Amino acid sequence: MERIEAVLFDLGNVLVNFDLKRFEKAIKPYGYKGIDNINDFITKSDICVKYMKGSLTSAVFFNKVKNILDIEIDMKSFYEAWNSIFYPSKEMEAIVRRIKEKYSSLPIGIMSDTNKAHYEFLEGEYAFLSVIDIKILSFKVGAVKPGERIFNEAVRTIGVEADKIFYTDDRMDIVEGANKAGFRAFHFKDTRKLTRDLNMSGVKI
């Protein structure tokens, strides 16, 4: 087995936790009446995917979503609600810091489907993200997982062959896409499994 030369993590529900219901709760005071599936809207709807790909500004996105959800809200309050979905994973923070301390020359990165508002909030809120060397972010790349383009961008940015990159993601379809692209990819379930997967790949923590 080739030696691991970089470690990549998904962001949401891997490095930090999120609950999309928190967004719904936060916008209820602004007249929100509910939609069928907030998870699908935020992760799969055309408008949200465009924002994740960086093809909409935050101002345009705010106005479009405000109209779709039929809420009366200012942009500052909207993005406070939008970012309220996140909460920390102290165990994952400890793992990232442990890898960085033990393997100081091993690049650590994020490969995430995210948007400008969410990522800027997370970077300001979670100090441990500052130790991460590489950031492959959908809104900067202009592509989302499990499309081939974002995996190719990760390989190009890191500068090592795909089979030397460890990657973990909570979505199985993305894990399968990463493995197809040549990555050594693992399904993230919890920190115990992640530790086993890292150890098996030669990153012993």
Secondary structure, 3 states (H helix, E strand, C coil): CCCCCEEEECCECCCEEECCHHHHHHHHHHCCCCCCCHHHHHHHCHHHHHHHCCCCCHHHHHHHHHHHHCCCCCHHHHHHHHHCCEEECHHHHHHHHHHHHHCCCCCEEEEECCCHHHHHHHHHHCHHHHHCCEEEEHHHHCCCCCCHHHHHHHHHHHCCCHHHEEEEECCHHHHHHHHHCCCEEEECCCHHHHHHHHHHCCCCC
